[in-house]
Amino acid sequence: MPTLKQITCSLELGPRSTKLKEYGVRYSDGAVETFIAVPETKIPFYIHLETKGYIAPGLAAFVFIDGQYQCNRNKLRLQLPEDGMDLSQYEIEFYMRQKEEKAADGRFVGREWAFAELKTSKSSVSYHGRTDH
């Protein structure tokens, strides 16, 4: 995803961290929107969010897919950069790889995200929008 206010977010595939190509980038007040083409084969993916430079004392990221909560990450107590300071004290790098669900015993279970093959079949709808009988 294009950079917005020093924050970059991308969808990446597999162990090689292949970034998916983006289309139709649109910016609005404090937001950026882009579209990706979903791969035709089943393949795991993850979300990679990173910052360059200091942006704020903290950052929280929430992931929703098709309106369903998946996971969140946050980092607090980021410092204003000074000479000799380690980047991890003021920059962020999150890798979000799975839906996290709370089990009955209180532990969290992670379910890896993956693009699934799209199952298509011939429609029974005719050219005029009527169902053939």
C-alpha positions in Angstrom: 0.0 0.0 0.0 1.3 3.5 -0.7 2.9 5.3 2.2 0.6 7.6 4.3 2.0 9.8 7.0 5.2 7.6 7.2 3.1 4.4 7.6 3.3 1.7 4.9 1.0 -1.4 4.9 1.1 -4.2 2.4 -0.4 -7.7 1.8 2.4 -10.2 1.2 2.5 -13.8 0.2 4.4 -16.8 1.5 7.9 -17.1 2.8 9.4 -14.8 0.1 7.4 -11.8 1.2 6.1 -11.1 -2.3 4.0 -7.9 -2.2 0.7 -8.0 -4.1 0.4 -5.5 -6.9 -2.0 -2.6 -6.1 -4.5 -0.8 -8.3 -6.6 2.3 -8.1 -4.9 4.1 -5.2 -7.0 6.8 -3.7 -6.1 9.2 -0.9 -8.5 11.0 1.5 -8.2 12.8 4.8 -5.9 10.6 6.8 -6.7 7.5 4.7 -5.5 5.6 1.6 -7.4 3.0 -0.3 -6.1 0.5 -2.9 -7.3 -2.6 -4.6 -5.4 -5.9 -5.1 -6.1 -8.9 -7.4 -6.7 -12.0 -5.4 -4.4 -14.9 -6.5 -6.1 -17.8 -8.2 -4.5 -20.5 -6.0 -4.8 -21.2 -2.3 -1.8 -19.4 -0.7 -1.2 -18.0 2.8 -0.9 -14.2 3.2 -0.1 -11.7 5.9 -0.2 -8.0 6.5 3.0 -6.1 6.9 2.8 -2.7 8.6 5.8 -0.5 9.1 6.7 3.1 9.9 9.7 5.2 8.9 10.7 7.8 11.4 8.8 8.9 14.5 5.1 9.2 14.1 3.6 9.3 17.6 4.1 8.0 21.1 2.2 4.8 20.2 0.3 3.1 17.4 -2.5 0.5 17.4 -3.5 -1.5 14.3 -6.8 -3.4 14.0 -7.6 -5.9 11.2 -11.1 -6.6 9.9 -11.7 -8.8 6.9 -15.1 -8.8 5.4 -16.3 -6.9 8.5 -15.1 -9.6 10.9 -12.5 -8.8 13.6 -9.2 -10.7 13.0 -6.5 -9.4 15.3 -4.8 -6.3 16.6 -1.3 -5.1 17.5 -0.1 -2.1 19.4 3.1 -0.5 20.6 3.4 2.2 23.2 6.1 4.4 24.7 7.8 5.2 21.4 10.5 7.8 21.9 11.5 10.9 19.9 14.6 9.9 18.0 18.0 11.0 19.2 21.5 10.4 17.8 22.6 6.8 18.5 19.1 5.6 19.4 18.0 2.2 18.1 15.3 2.4 15.4 13.1 0.0 17.5 12.6 2.8 20.0 10.7 5.0 17.6 9.8 2.9 14.5 7.3 0.1 14.2 7.2 -3.1 12.2 4.2 -5.5 12.6 3.6 -8.8 10.8 0.0 -9.9 11.2 -0.5 -13.4 10.0 -3.7 -14.9 11.5 -7.1 -14.5 12.9 -6.9 -14.8 16.7 -9.9 -16.3 18.5 -10.3 -16.8 22.3 -10.9 -20.4 23.2 -13.2 -21.6 26.0 -10.2 -22.1 28.3 -9.1 -18.5 27.9 -6.2 -19.2 25.6 -6.0 -17.7 22.1 -6.0 -19.8 19.0 -4.5 -18.5 15.7 -5.8 -19.4 12.3 -3.6 -18.6 9.4 -5.0 -16.4 6.6 -5.0 -17.8 3.1 -6.5 -16.8 -0.2 -8.8 -19.7 -1.3 -9.5 -20.8 -4.8 -12.6 -19.1 -6.1 -15.2 -21.8 -7.0 -17.2 -20.7 -10.0 -20.0 -22.4 -12.0 -22.3 -21.5 -14.8 -25.1 -19.3 -13.8 -28.7 -20.3 -14.5 -29.6 -16.7 -15.1 -30.4 -15.7 -18.7 -29.3 -12.6 -20.5 -32.5 -10.8 -19.4 -32.0 -11.6 -15.8 -34.7 -14.4 -15.6 -34.0 -17.8 -14.3 -34.2 -20.6 -16.8 -36.6 -23.3 -15.8 
